Amino acid sequence: MSRERSFWVPVICGAIILTIGVGTRQSFGIFQKPIAADLGVGRELWSFANAFSMLLMGIFAPFAGRLADRFGTARIVAGGGVLYVTGLLMLGFASAGGLIILGCAVSGIGMSAAGLGPILAAIGRQTSAVHRSLALGLATAGGSFGQFAIVPFASQMQQSLGDWHETMFVLTAISLLMIPLSMGLRENRRSGSGGDAPADPQGAGEALREAFGARGYVLLMIGFFVCGFHVAFVGLHLPSYISDAAVTMSVFGSRVSAIELGGWAIGLVGLFNIVGSVTWGWLGGKYHRKDMLALLYVLRSASFLLFIVLPLSWASVLIFAATLGFLWLGTIPLTSGLIGVLFGPKHVAMLWGIVFFSHQLGSFAGGWGAGRWYDTIGNYNLVWWVAVALGFMAGAIHWFIREEPVARLAPSPG
């Protein structure tokens, strides 16, 4: 019984860390236009800095996962938290493009260690199979709550202060809480993995060869590339897209500016993702995860399609944000859980890190590519259509995944 109670400690601490980390990073979209105006540059600088950060996050994620698997998640997440806060502090002091790119890079490396991979792997190892999918969904929802709580707060603060440096310093102070919370992720390394798994002698090299020899793993990487493209494009550019169209609204006689509406849109994505992450995590425990991933990607592309063909208004913005929020990060508990099903729990953080690298390649393409396209053409039209096509493609390829453990984990006869 004590093991069943104890899994809530890493779930809660991990969820709060993700609340802060994901929430502050998702607020970066509101800085797109202020930084461009302050430095007298186009949108490509901030887009590239964030895309480069996401790429580094993906590059270092497998190594962070490997270190967490070997030395314990708490130490790695604490170190990542220190780097993340350092990067935000550098951004707060930045007055030129070089320091902006460096600050984003340092914060990205920090988030690779204090992010989803190591945290979800630690939760998965300390949660029994019957509760694992739900626990992963709840932890993922923590990041969504941060998006709902922090992004609108940051947009309102930016609107009232009018100084993106001061707004960044406040986000830095909030992020300091990630460091002590990492202690809640400490594991009993001698107790086994996942609460119900036998000892696994497989080495890291063998795990990598096995994973890349499995078609399902490669298809998950392709699908997660698409997820990264969607998330980075929307997170970094939706507030500017709304601001460009001067979409505002009135609430009880008070005017909500376009930049504030953009912040509330990203926050609403986070709010509905709380429900979405838990729901998709629960569905992953009842149905084939690969089928739920296929459905999620198709529904996400359908929401993009409706948003760009219908007239743009504050109502369409909020409806789109709520719909997309339900489909936002439900891919994470499904993908992470599916990796565990295919290959077992021992190397799940490292294998997740490699899939996450593919996600960050997509983030690089969606984040930087959209900024580059806007500075060249002056609109985001083509990028929206690319997002639609990629989502339908990702939905199709997940049908070809076989959701069953690899031969090494198959029960022996008799």
C-alpha positions, 0 to 999 in steps of 0.5 A: 500500500505504501508504494501506491501512496508514494507515487503521488509525491513525484506526480505532484512535484513533477507536475509543478516543475512542468507547470513553471517550466512549460508555462514560462516557455509558452509565454515567449510568444508574447515577446515576439513583437516587443523584442523586434520593436526594441531591437529594430529587427524582424521576427526571425531573430526571436523565432530563430533563438527559440527554435535553436533553443528547442533544437538544443533541448532535443539534442541534449534530451537523450543524454539527460535521459541517460544520466537520469536513468543512471544517476537519478532524476532528482539531481539531473532535474535540479541541475537543469533548473539551475541552467534554465533560470540562468538562461532566463536571467541572461534574456532579461539582461539582453540588449542585443541579438547575441545574448538573446540567442545565448540565453535561449540556448542555455535555457533550452539545455536546462529544460532538456534536463528539467523537462518532460523526459526525465520527469515522466520516466521517474513517474513511470518507474514509481507507478504501477502499471494500473495507474501509470497512464493516468499518472503520466497524463496528470503530470503532463497536465501540470505543464498545461496549468502553467500555460493557463496561469502564467501566459495570460499573467505575463501578457497582462504584465507586458501590457501594463509594464511595457518593458519585456525585460522586466516581464522576463525578470519576473518569470525568472524569479518564478522559475527558481521554485523548480530547483527545490521541487526536484527533490520530490523526484528522488527514487529508490534505485534498488526497488526496481522499475515501475513497481512491478517489473523484473530486473532488466540486464539490457545495456544502453547500446542494446536498447538503442539498436533494438529501438531503431530496428523497430518500425513503430519507434521510427514512426513515433519519431516521425509523428512527434516531429509533426507535433513539435512543428505544430506546438512551436508554430502556434506557441511562438506565432499565434499571439502575433497572428492575432495582433497583426489582425488587430483582433480585440474583444470586450469583457464587461465593458473592458477592452482586451487588447490584441496582445492580451487576447493572444496571451489568453488564447495560449492560456486557454490552450493550456487550460483545455489541455489539462482536460485533454492530457488526462483524457488522452492518458486515460484513453491510452489505458483503455484503447491502443495508444497508437490508435488514439495518437492517429485520432488526435493528429487528425482532429488537430489538423481539422481544427487548424483547417477550420480556423484558417477557412472561417472568418477571424474574430475573437470568438473563432480565436477562443474556440480554436484555442479551446479545441486545440488545447484539448488536442495539445499535449495529449500526444505526450502520455500516449507516446511516452506510454507506448515507448514503455509498452514496446521496450519496457521501463528501464531505458524509457527516459533515453528512448523518449529523449531520442523521440523528443529530439525529433519533436524538437527538430519539428519545433525548429522547423515550425518556430524558425521557419514561420518567422523566416516566412513572415519576414520574407512574405509578410504573412503566415498563410502557407505555414498554416496549410503546411501544419494541416497537411503534416497533421493528416500525414501523422495521423495516417502513419500511426495506424502502421505501428504494432502496439506490442512488446518487442520479442525480448519482452515476450513471455516465454512459452510455458 
